Amino acid sequence: MPAAGSEVEEGPGEAAGPAGGPTGEQASPPKLCGYLQKLSGKGPLRGFRSRWFVFDPRRCYLYYFKGPQEALPLGHLDIASACFSYHQPEAAAAAGDEAAAFEVHSPGGAVAVLRAATRQDMTYWLQELQQKRWEYCNNLDAAKRDSRTSPTPSDLSKGLVAKDSPDLSILSQNTSAERARHILAVETSPTDLVGEQAASQPAPVQPSAINFSLKQWSTEIKNSMSSLRKGNNENRKSVFYTTEEWELLDPTPKDLEDSMALEEKRKHLAEGSKGLTSSAFPFDFGRIPHKTRRPLKDMIGSSKNRNSSDSSPTEWCSGNGNKLVSELQLKYQSQQEELEKLKKDLLSQKELVRLLQQTVRSSQYDKYFASRLCEGVPKDKLELLHQKDDQILGLNNQLEKLSLEKDNLQQEVKNLKCKVGELNERLGMLMETIQAKDEVIMKLSRQLSECEDNTSSQSGAINPSGTTCTTKELQELDRLKDNLQGYKTQNKFLNKEILELSALRRNAEAREREWQAKYTSLEAKLCQIESKYLILLQEMKTPVCSEEQSPAREVITQLLEDALKAETSEQPEQAFFKPHLVSEYDIYGFQTVPEDDDEEKLVAKSRALDLKSLSLSENREISAGVKWENYLASTMNREMMRCVELKNLIRSGIPHEHRSKMWKWCISLHVKKFKDSTVPGYFQTLLQNALEKQNPASKQIELDLLRTLPNNKHYSSPTSEGIQKLRNVLLAFSWRNPDIGYCQGLNRLVAIALLYLEQEDAFWCLVTIVEVFMPRDYYTKTLLGSQVDQRVFKDLMSEKLPRLHAHFEQYKVDYTLITFNWFLVVFVDSVVSDILFKIWDSFLYEGPKVIFRFALALFKYKEEEILKLQDSMAIFKYLRYFTRTVLDARKLTGIAFGDLNPFPLRQIRNRRTYHLEKVRLELTELEAIREDFLRERDTCAEKRDLISDDEEDS
């Protein structure tokens, strides 16, 4: 049953909780995701870190996160413009890499090094990324062949709009290349660390103990130093951290008296300042245990043990291990140097602690002594003295900070010099590594040829002892065979990579030639238009004195005929280069230019050209698309939730390629409580009952089907696909809600929903609008709720737009005759299609308050033009068509959600309640007048021939 007055409150508190993300009816292909290790970091902290990678087919991006549950990605790799490579096991070992590492080369020279757990996983990732790149680039070429379609090849709509999208399957432009790709492909299957099931697996262990131990050790040192440097002059208790931890306690009055006496005795000593550091310091230091922080000696010792254990060279004793051992020793020496620097820093910090102790003790003494000696001093001088002391203390603190900053900067300069030296050494090592790789390849090639020659020669000769070769030679032969197989696999992969990159390059060149030809065609058409325009200006400038037809009129007539001429494909070979500025139907299926009236046809085409110019002249759609892609990328590992960020994105408009998904999610958000209480197949059951049993609403539904959206090609004829879907949804709803059954206006709501939704989702969309958003009796026979909303809208007009409201009142214009249909069908057939669907985006997410916002925004958009009209008929005529002249959706949205704030929902609810009682009272009075009239007509013979409109219809 309809929920009376049930609406959706908006505001910061609308992050109510998660809602199930939309799930498609058809099984979606498996998601390419899993664990990989990415080489990152700088200097000694550079190493492989485990990351969760997810491929996004919408933009052909490979996003990487800290873990499967993270919302925001750390970054992404552009796979569409990348190429891949990897090294053979021996070459990789010579370069210091693992066997399962591969590289992703991006434009601009950036190289991302990734490492899989096994070579099997590495091969699977490379094959899949190659395939995804091939599919995306070919689909992108297919989509760009028609400028009216969205270039995004994935995440298409599910409703009637999806039927208009071209088949974006892979176009095999080169059959031989496609056949070669399949021949060169390597069949592999992933392990448990690849796929959605890998999210439940623990991340693989990172074998970079040296870097990790160094980072952990330096982090602990930094934590200790930061705790040491932090202090608060306002607190009387301070904590200093050294190798052990102490707490400074408050001195007692007796301790201060003893300190006074002791200082009196030492006044005549020359080294008074040194006397302050004697053992007579009165403060009591209590040792406190600290569980979370270890002593610095233990940390240094444990770091030494870790470094010594991690840098053991036993595992590098084969192949080219000597170079790796030398590199590891260099790292160890640099760690030892950094350790010595930290020890020196520790000694300086101890000295700082000693100086701070002296400062605290002297300040306590000065405070106590000054309080005893300055009792008779005037307060103003005493305050001046305190201010000077504070200034001195502040300057001393500033001097200490500057000295510390100086030391830090000097230390940073030394570290940078050390890093420059390390980078130079690493560069030399890399050059040696490349040379070693070349030598290994040459050596293996010679060994392979020699081994094959020896094998063939030894196979014919028989050793007298009966043995053909030694065990060592057999092992060497097996190793060479494995290397040969590996090189063959790598060769196949690289050949496939070269083949794909060459094909993609040829496609890009062909696309560039096509765009160049189209640009030339557009430039030629522009020159023709400018030529006709100049001729027209010249003819208009020449005066006409005779009664003959003006040459300018002929020029104008010819221009109008050219503008209204239908676009034909008489020359198919030039169809692609022909500039289709205005097509017959827009992407939603609405007819852009009518066929009957030439004058209206010209106005409609002019409006369509203005919309096209508005979309081409600004890049705001591109920026909005990027924001949507970034938000959807953050929801890969979690469900979508209501939040302020999502609300602002929806208010700016959902992109065409994501609208089906987002509408379905918004609807499921509002009708979740209804759907949970229904059985599976609920919609089909309702439809079956409505078709088999007698339905009083079916007759009126059939009459209104072809009158729903006659200007949309999906509903223009009885055989259109949308007509049958529209019939099914309306019949099912009439059976669900017999109180309403069917009301004129519901057909248009369903027709708009079916453009992006399937039948069952469109049914629940209608349930959302009628039973969740709108008040009770909104679509009943009396239209009580609709009448109430018109009175509420009048109140809002007088409050938000007082000048315009007074103008309407002055000329007695009842604008609710125009706005009544806006509210009933949510602006269908009232605004241009682009603005209509942006209104529906916000309406399905936020609720019916959006209708009030946009209704007021439309009047404010044209407020100045309406105020210039000084005649009631002119005003009413302008109100009938002015909404079709509003083309700037961004400006209208800014007015609706910016200029009209604040817009509290509580105010609308209160006014609805107030006007509901008044309308009910008026309807009761009208019903009483009607009954009196009927009674008087039955009793009076003169009035028996009078009949009402309802009786005449029946």
N, C-alpha and C positions, 0 to 999 in steps of 0.2 A: 504494500500500500504506500502511497506517497507520504513522505516525511514532511510534515508541515513546517515550512520556514527553515528547513535544514540547509545550511550554507557552510562555506568554508571560510574560516577566519584566516587572515593573512597577517604577516608581521614577523618580527624576529623569533617569536616562539613557535614557528611552524615547523621546526625540525622535530616532528613528533616521533618519528621512528622509522625503521626500515620497512619498505614494502617490497614485495617480491618483484624482481625485475621481469620484464616481458619475456615470455618464452614463445617461440614460434611453433606453429603446428607441425611443420615439417622438420625432420631431423637435420640439424645443421652440421656441416663438416667438422671434424675434430679440430680443436684449437692447437696451433703450433706454439708450445710453451715448454718450459723446463728449466733446469739448473745448468748454468754455464759459469765458468770463472773468467773474469775480465781483468786484464792487466791494467792497473791504475796506480796512481800515486807518483811521487817524485822523490828523487834522491834515494837515501837508504830505506825509505818506507815504500818504495815501489815494489809491487808484487801482485799476485793474482788474488782476487777476492770473489767469493761466491755470490752470484746475483741470480735473480729470477727473471727470465726473459720471456716476453709475450709478443707474438707477432700480430700486428693490427692490419688486416687486409684492406681497410678503408683507405689508408694512405701509404701502405707498403712500408710501414715503420716497424722496427724491432725495438720495443721498449724494454728497459731493464729496471728492476725494482730491487730494494734490499731483500725483500722476501715476498712470498705469495700473498700475504695479508696486507701489504702496504698499499696505500691509496694513491700516492703521488709518485710518478716515475722519477728516477734519478737522471734519466736522459733517454735518447733514442738514436738508432742508426737508420739512415735512409737506405733501404735495400734496393729501391727502384733504380738508383743511380750508382750502385756499388758493384764492385767485383771481388772475387774471393780467390784465395790461394792458401796452400799449406806446404809443409816441408816433409821430406822423407825422414824416417826414424834416425838414420845415421847423420843426415844433414842437420836435422833438428837438434841432435845431441851435440854436434859440433858448435852450433849457435847458442847452446845453453837453454834450448826450449824443450818442452815435453813433446812426446810423439803425437798427442791428441790436440795440439794447438793449431788454430787456423787464423787467418787474417781477413779482415773486411776493409777494403780500400774504398774510401769515400772521396767525392770530388773535393779538390783543394789540397790533396796530399795527406789527409787525415787517415790514420791506420788504427783500427781497433783490433787488438789481439785477444781472441777468445780461446778457451780451453775446455774441452769436454772431458767427461770422466773416462771414456774409452774411445778408441779409434772408431768403433762401431757407431757410437753416438755422434762423433764428429762427422763421419760420412753421411749419416742421416740428416743432420742439420744442414750440411752443405747442399745435399740434394733437394731438400725441402725449400731452402732459401732460393736456390736457383729456379725451382719451379714457380714459387710465388712471384719472383721478379718477372719471369717470362709471362705468366698469366696477367699480372697487373699492367705491364707495359702494352701487351697486345689488346687488353680490354680498354685501356686508356685510348689507344689509337682508334678502336671501334667507336667509343663514345664520342670522341671529338669529330667524327665524321658528320655528326648532326649537332649543330650548335644549340638546338632547342632542348637537348637532354642534359641531364646532370653528368659531369665528367667522372663522378665517383662510381666505380664499377660495382661496388658492393653495398649491402644494406639498403636494397631498393624497397619500394613501397609494397604493401600486401594487398591493397584494394584495387579499385578500377584504374587508378592512375598507373599502377604497375603494368597493366596490359598495353599501355602506350609506349612503354620503355622498349627500346630495341633490344634484340637478343645480343647481349654483351658476352657471349661465349668467345673462346679463343679463336681468332681468325688465323688459320694456317696459311699465311701468305706465301710460304715456301715449303712445298711438300717434301723436298729432299732434305731441307734443314730439319724439319719436324721428324723425319724418319731417322736422320743421323742422331738427333737428341735421344731418341728412344734406344738406339743401338749403344750409344756411349753411356747411358744411365747405368748406375751400379745399384743392384737390389740390396737394400739393407732394412733392418728392423730396429726400432729404438729399444733402449733398456728402460728400467723403471724411473730413471731420472728425466725422461722426456714425456710430455703429455700432461693432461690435467690431473692424473692420478699422482704425479710427482709432487704436487703441492702438499700431500700428506706425508711425504718422505722428509727426513732431516737433510739439511744442506750438506753437501760433501765437505770433508775436512780439507782445509787449505794447507798444502805442504809448503808453507813459507814461515818456518819457525823463527828464522833469524830476524826477518823483518818484524814479525809479530812481537818477539821478545824485546827487541829494541824499542818498538813503539810503546809497549806496555811499561817498560822501564822508564822511558822519557816522560810518559804520562804521569807516573807516580812521582817523579822528581818535580814536575811542574806543579802538581797538586800540593806538594809539600811547600814549594817556594811561594805559591800564591797564598797559602794559609799563613806563611811567615810574614809576607808583606802587607797583608790586610790588617788594619787596625782602626780603632774608633777612639778618638780623643775624648769623646763625651762620657764613655763608660770608665768607671774606676777599676774594672777588672779587665785584664788583657791576657791573652793566651799566646805563647811563643812556642813554635815547634822546632826542635833541633833533632839530634839523634835520639833524644828522649824528650818527653813532653812535661812541661811544668806549668803551673798556674800561679799567677801573681795575686796574692791575697792582700787585703787592706791592713795597714799598720794600726796598732792599738795606740791610744793616747800615751800609755807608759813608754812605749817604744819611741814615740816622738820626743818625750821628755829626756830620755836617755840620749837620743841622738842630738838634742840641743846642747846638753851638757858636754858631750864629746866634741862637738864642733866648737864650743867656746874654748876648750883647751887647745884646739888645733889652729886657732886663728893666727898665731904668730909663726906657724910653720911656713916655709917657703913653698912647698909643693902642696898647696891646699887642694888643688883639683885632684891630685893623686890620692889624697887622703879620703876622698869620697868613695874610692874603690876598695877600701879595706874590708876586713871580714866583719866589721861592726855594722854591716848593712842590716837594718832592723826588719826587713820584710821576710815573711815566712813563705817559703816555696814548698808547696805540697806536690808530691809526685802523683800523677793520676794515670791510670791505665787507659789505653785507647785501643779498641779492638779493630777499628777499621783501618788504621794506618800503621805500617811497620816502621821500625827504625831504619834510618838511612843506610847504616852499615849492612844490615841484613839485605836491604834491597840491592845494594851494590854487589854484595857477595852472591846473591841468587842470580843477578844478571850475569856475573862472571861465569857461574856454573852453566847457565843456559847458553851463553855464547860459546863457551868451550865445548859443550856437548853438541851444540848445533853445527859448529864449524869443523867437526871431525872430517878429515879428508879421506877416510877409508872408502866412502861410497863413490869417490871420483877417481879411482885408481885405474880405470880402463879407458881405452880410446884416446880421446883428447882431454883427459882429466887434468893434466898438468896445468893447462890454462885456467880451468875452473878453480883449481886449488890456489893458484896465484891470485885470482880475482877474489876468492874468499878470504885469503890472508890480508889483502888490501882492505877489505871491509872490516876485518877484525882489528887491524891497526887503527883504522879511523874510529872504530868504537872505543879502543883503548885511549886514543887521544881525547875523544869527547868525555870519557870517564875522568881523565886527569883534569880537564877543564871544570867538570862538575865538582870534583873534590876541592879545587881552588875556590869555586863559587861557594861551596859549603863553608870553607874556612872564613871567607869574607862575611857570610851570613852569621857565623858565630860571633865574629867581631862586632857585627851590627847589633846582635842581641846584647852583647856586653855594654855597648854604648847606650842602647835603649834603657838598660837597667840603670846605668848611671844617670841618664836624663830623668827617668821616673823618680829616682831617689832624690835627686837635687830639687826637682819640682815639688815633691812632697815637703821637703825641708823648707824651701823658700816660701811655700804657702803657709806653713805653720809659723815660721819666723816672722813673716810679714804681718800675719794676723796679730802677733803679740806686740810688735813694735809700732804698728800704725794705728793703734786704737785712738790716738788723739789727733790724727791727721784729718783734715776736712775731707768730706766725701767726694767733692769734685776733683781734688788732687788725687785722691785714691783711685777714682774711676779712670782718670787720665793715665795714672801709672799702670793700671790693669790693661788699658788699651794698648799702651806701648809694649807691655809684655806680650800681649797677644800678637801684635805685629811682628815683634822679634821672633816669636815662636813660628809664625806662619812663614816668614822669610827663611828661617832655618830649614823648615820642612820642604819649602820649594827648592832650596839649594840642594838638599839631599836627593830629592826627586830628579833634578836636572843632572846631578852627578851619576845617579843610577841609569838614567836614560843614555848618558854619554857612554858609560861602560857597556850597556846593551848594544848600542850602535856600533861600537868598536868590535864587540864580539860577533855581531851580524856580518860586519865587513870581513872578518877572518873566516867565518863560516862560508860566505859566498866565494872567497878565494879558494877555499878547500873544495867546494862543489865544482868550481870551474876546472880545477885540476882533475877531479874525478871524472868529469864529463870528457875531458881530453883523453884521459886514459881509456875510458869506455869506448870512445870513438876509434882509438887505435885497435882496441880489442875487436870491435866489430869489423874493421877492415881485415884484420887477421882471420876472423871467423869466415868471412866471405871467401878469402883465399883458400882457407882450409876446406871449405865446402867444394870448391872447384877441384882441389887436389884429390879429395875423397871420390868425387864422381869419376875423374880420370883413372884413379887407381882401381876402382871397382870395375870400370869398363875393361881395363887391361887384364885384371884378374879373371873376369868372366870369360873373355876370349881365350886366355891361356888355359883356363879350366876346361872349357869345351874342347880345345885342341888336345889336351892331355887325356881327357876322357875318351875321345874318339881313337886316339893312338893306343891307349892302354887296353881298350876293349878288344883289340885284335891280338894283342900279345898276352901270353899266359906266363905268369910268374912261376918259376920252378917250385916255389914254396906253396903255390896254390892260392895266394892272396893277390888281389888286384890293386889295392891302395890301402893306405893306413887309415886309422880311425880319425886322425886329425884332418886328413884331406876330405873325408866324408863329411865331417862337421862343417868344414869350410865351404864345401859344395852346397850343403843344405842352407847355410847362411846366405850364400850368394843367390840361390834360388828364391829365398824369401825376399831378399832385396829386389830381385828382378820382378817378382810379382807386385811388390809395392810400387815400384817405378811404373809398371804397366798401369796400375790403378790410378796413380797420380797423373800419368800421361792422358788417360781417358778423361779424367775430370778436367784437366787443363784444356784439352781439345774441345770438350763440351762447353767450357767457359768461353773460350775464344769464339766458338761457333755462335753462341747466344749473343755475346757482345757485338759481334759483327752484324747479326740479324737485327738487333735493337738499334745499332747505329744506322743501318740502311732504312729502317722504319722512321727514325728521327729525321733523316735527310729527306725522305719522301714527304713527311709531314711538313717539314720546312718549305719544300717546294710548293705544296698545296696551299699553305698559308700565304706564300708570296704571290701565287696566282690569284688567290682571293683578295689580297690587298690591292693588287693591280686592278682587278675588276671593280672593287669599291671605289678606288681613286678615279677610274673612268666614269663611273656613275655620278660621282660627286662633281666632276667637271661638266657633265651634261646638265645636272641640276643647276649649277651656277650659271651656265650659259643661258638656259631658259629663264632663270631669274633676272639676268641682266637684260635680256630681250624684253621681258615684261616691264621692267622699270623704264626702259627706253620708250616703249609704246605708251605707257602711262604718262610719261613726261611730254610727249608730242600732243598738242591740242587738236581736238576734232571739231571742225566747224560745220561740216555737212551732216545731213540726216542719214547718210549711209552708215552701215554697221562699222563700229570702231574696230581697227585691227587689234587693239588690246583685248577686246571681247573674244576675238578668235583665239588669241594666245591663251587667255584664261580658260576658255572651253577645252582647248587641246590639253592644257596641263591637268585639268580636272579629269579628263578621260584617261590620261596616262596614270594618274594617281589611283583611280578606281578600277583600273584594268585588273582582271583576275590574273594571278600568277599561274602560268602554264609551263609544262615541261616539253615544249616543242623540240628543244635541243637537249637530249639527255646527256650528251657528252659534256655539256657546260652546266649541268644542274648543280654540281658541287660549288662551282665558282659564282653562281648567281647569289647575290646578297639577299637572303630571306630576312628582311627587316621586320615584317609583320606576317606571321603565318595565319592560317585560317582558324586554328584553335590554339589556345594556350596550353601549358603543361597540365592544367587541371581538366581540360576537355571543354572549356567554355568557348563559345564562338566569339572571336574578337571583332569581326566586322559583320553587321547584319546584311541580309541580301535584298531586302524589299525597298527601303527608302534610301535614295542616293544621298540626300542631305544628312540623314542619320549615319549613313555609311561613311561619309567623309569625316564627320565628327568622331565616330568610333575609331577610325583609322588614325586620325590625329592624336586621339587619346592613347592609342596603343604605341604610337611612335614616341610620345612623351614618356611613357613608362619605360620603353626600351632605352631611350636616351638617359633617363634617370638612373637606370641600372648600370649602364656602361660608363657613365661619367664619374662614378664614385667607386671606391674600393671597400665600402663598408660591409658588403656581403662577404667579401673574402675574409676580412678581419673577424666577422661574426662566425664564419665557418671554422677559422682557426681556433677560436675560443671553444666552440662546440667539440672539435676534435680533441682538444686538450682535456675538456671535462670528461668526455667519454673514455679517453685513455685512463683517467683516474678511477673509472668504475670497472675496469677489467677484472680486478681481484675482489670486488665487493659489490653489494647490491646498491642500487640508487636509493637515495633518501631525500626527503623534502628539506631544502635548505635555501638560504637567501641567494647563494650563488646560482643555483638552478633556477630560482624564480626570476632573477634578472636576465638570465640567458633566454628563458622562455618568453619573457616580455619583449625581448629584441627580435623574436621570431625563430621558430625551429626551422632548420634547413630542410629543403624538400626531401633529401635522401634519408633523413632521420625522423620525419614527421610521423610515419606509420608506427614506428617503434615507440616514440614518446607518447603519442595519443593513446596507444594501448596501455602503456604503463600508467598514465594519468587516470584512465577509466578504471583499471583494476584497483587503483588506490582508493577510489571513492565507493566502489560497489563490492569491496571485499567482504563486508558483512552479509550482503545479499547472496553472493556466490558461494560462500561457505555453507549457507543453509540450504542450498539446492543440491540435487542429485546429479550425477554425470549424465550428459545428454539432455539437460533441462530445456535448452532452446529447441532441439529437434522434437521433443515431446510436445511443447506448446504449438509448434508449427503443424505437427501432425493432427493435433486436436482441432486446430482452427480450420484445417483443410477438410477434415472428415465430418465435422459437426457443423450445425448451422451457426453462422456467425453474423450478427446484425451489422457489423462494421464492414463486412467484405464488399458490399455494394458500393458504398461511398469510397472505399479505398480504390476500387477498380476505376471509378470515375476520375479520381485525382491523379492516377499514375502518370499519364502522359502530360498532365498540366503541372508537374512538379518542377522540372528544370528543362523546359523545351529548348533552351539555348545551349545545353550541354549535350555533346554527342553520345554520352553514355545513357541518356534518358530521352533521346529524341524520337525514337520509333518503338513500336511494340516488340520488335525483335531484338532490341538493345539488351545487352547483358545486365545493365543496371536495373532495368524494369523488373525482371524476375526477382532479383535480390531485394529490391525495394518492397515488392509485394510480400515476400516471405517475412521480412523483419516487421512490417506493419501488422500483418496478421498475427504473428507470434506475440507482439506487444498487446494487441487488442484482447487476446485471450488471457494474457497475464493480468491486465488491469482493466476489468470490465467496467469500472466506474467511469473511466475516460473512453475506453474503446478506441475511437479514432477521432481526431480533431484536425481540421485543416491547419497546416503548419507543421505537424509532425512529419509529413512526407518530405518536406524540405530539410528538416534536421537530419533525417535518416539518409537522404540523398548525399548530403555533404559528408557525413560520416563514412558512407560506403566508398567514397573516393580514395580513402586511405586505410580502410579497415575491411575485414571479412564480415560475413553476415552476422555471425554470433557476436563479434566484437562491436559491430554497429548496433545490435540489439541492446547490449549492455551500455553503450553510449547513450541511447535513448532513455534507458532506465535511469542513468545518472542525471540527465537533464531534467526529466519529468519528476522523478521521485526523490532525488537528492538535492539538486540545485534549486528548483523552483518551488514556491509555496504551493499549498494545497489549492485546488480549484483553479490552477493557472490555465489548464487546457480542457476544462470541463465545458459544458454547454453555455453556462453563464459567463465564462471567462472572468470570474471574480478576481482572481489574483492578478491578471493582466491589467484590469481597470485600476486596481490599487496601486500597481507600480507606476502607472501614468501620473497619478496624483503625487506620488513620492517624487517622481522625476520633475514635476512642476515646482515642488518645494526646493529641490536641489538647483533648478535653473534660477530661481529667484535669489538663492544664496550665492552660487558660484558665478553666475553671469547676470548680474542685476540689470545692466544696461539693455541687454538683449531681451530679457524678460519684460522689462518696461516697454520696450519697443513693440513687442508682440501684443501686450495688453493695450497699448495705445491704439493699434489698428485692429484690435479684436481678432487676432489670428490664433486659431486653436491648432498649435503645432503637434498636439498629441495624436491628431489624425494621421500624421506622418510617422511619428515615433512608435505608435502602437505596434506596427508590423516589425520594427527593429527589435523590439523586446520579444515578440512572439516567435520569430524564426532566427534570432541572433544575427541580424544584418544580412541574411541571405538575399541576394538580388537587390541589395541597397548600396553596396560599395563595390569597388573593383576587386577582382578575385585575389590579388596579392595581399591587399589589406584585410580582406575577409578571413583568409586563413591565418593571418597573424593574430586577428582578434580571437579566432577559435583556439589558437594555441594557448593564450592566456586564460580564456574562458574555461577550458577543460582542466586547467591546473588550479585556478584560484576560485572559480565559481561565478555566480551571477552578478557580483558587484562590478565585474569587468564591463558588463553591458552598460551600466550607469556611467562608468568612466568614459567609454568611447562615445556614448551618445552625447555627453557634454562636450567631449573633445571635438566632435564633428561641428557642433555649433560654434565653439570657440575658434576653430580653424577658419571659418568663414564669417566670423562675427562682423568684421568691418564691412564686408560686401553686403551683408543683410541689413546693417544699419543705414546703408545708403539708399535702400529702397523705401519709398514713401507712399506706397499704395498696397492695400491688403491683397488684391488679386495678384499683383506682381510678387509680393512676398510669398504667397502660397504657391505660385507657379515655380518660383525659384527653389522652394523647399522640396519640391517633388523630384528634382533632378540634381540638386547641388552636391549630394554625396558622391555621385559618379565623377565629379571633377576633382575630388580629393585624391591626389596621386602619391604624395610623399608620406610613406608609411612611417618613416623614422620621426618626422616632425609630429605626426599625429600621435605616435606612441609617447613621445616626450611630453606632449600636452596632457595625455590621459594619465600618465603615471608620475608626472613631475609638477606641472603647473596647477593641477587640481588638488594637490595634497594640502591639508590632511583630508582623508576620506574614510572616517571610521564606519565599520560595518554595524556597530551598535546603533548609530543614528538611523540607518536605513531600516533596521528591524523595528525600532520604536515608531518610526513614521508609518511603516506598514501596519503595525498593530492599530495605530490611531485611525488611519484612513480605512482600514478594513471594517471597523465598526460603523463608520459613516456610510460606506457603500452598502453594507448589509441593511442598514436602516432605510436608505433610499430605495433599495430593491424591494424591501417589505412594503414601503408606501406605494411603489408602482404596482406591486402585485395586488394590493388592496384596491387601488383605482381600477385595475383591470377587472377584478371580480365585481366591483360595483357597476362597471360598464356592461359586463355580461348579464348581470341580474337585471339592469334597467332595460337592456335590449330585449330580454325575454319577456318582460312585462309590457313594454311599449310596442304597439303594432307598427309605428312609424320607423322604428330602428331595427326591425327584424331583418331587413335586407342588408344591413351593414355586417361585414365580416372582417376579421383581423388577417394579418399577413400569415400567421401560422396556420390558420384554418384554410387560407387560399392555397398554401403549399401542400397541405395534406389532401 
